[in-house]
């Protein structure tokens, strides 16, 4: 599921290159970027908090230029990561379904599960 998310968000199927080595380099760079993006999201907020992963990753992508410019300075990088963390924590979770709860909702609150075995 994680690779599927990375593949969709990272646009691995699109390439500007025509030669094999160029395409391979581009795919590896995109995978590395998705790994860093995923790492930032995981360190900034809990993964299973009810906020869609796509929303979190979109927010991190919007802060990408700040993140890249701060790579050379540890203090500045810490400030940028703290800003990203604050913005991620402001994201509101999706509304909950009442009739058929999502699996994550059932895992968080098993009392919601109703045994309708007939």
C-alpha positions, 0 to 999 in steps of 0.5 A: 500500500505504501509503494502504491501511495508513493507511485501515485503521488510521486508520478513514477509513470511520467518521465522527461527522459528517453534514454534508459539511464536517464529514466532510471535516474529519474525514478530513483530520485523520485523514490528518494524524494518520496522516502524523505517526504514520508520520513518528514510526515512520520516524524512530524505527526502520528500516521494513523490520526484520521488525517488522510496521508495524501493531505499530509504529503501535499502539505509537505510538498508545499514546504519543499523549497524551505526544506531544501534551502535549510539542508545545509544548516541544522538550526534552520532545518530544525525550524523548518521541520517544527513549522511543518509539524505545526502545520500538520497538527492543524489538519483536521481529521476526516468526519467519521462514518456512523453506519459502516466505520472504517477499519482504522476507526474500529482499531482505535475504538473496538466498541464500535464493532457490532457483531451482526452474524446471522 
